[in-house]
Amino acid sequence: MRIVAGGQVIAEHLRRFGRDQLICDPWHYLSVLEKKPGALRNGAPFVAWDLPLPIQQVRERLLKQPRGDRAFVELLLIARDVGLEPLQVACELALECGVVSGSLVMNELR
């Protein structure tokens, strides 16, 4: 399925025809995470989220910190606007420093 506006494809989703399949695009659920960041830990769309390795590593470290789920959600919200590549680079830089915090990654993004 494609959604087109102004001659541009603005969204595209493959259809699944099998039975008993749960297909979730985590990016569609960011508004849920804004209200309930704890869903990041066990929510079906987020459990097997295939993010680039540096982002996954930052996620794992942040989720071990108090309010780390909220910090990671803030990073995802920024990535929604700027793209995954800048977030990946910011995460790589934070990991190189050896200290990972949401504010450090955000500073690298800016």
Secondary structure, DSSP 8 states (H G I E B T S, - for coil): -EEEETTEEEEE-----SSS-----GGGGHHHHHH-TTHHHH-HHHHT----HHHHHHHHHHTTSTTHHHHHHHHHHHHHHH-HHHHHHHHHHHHHHT---HHHHHHHH-
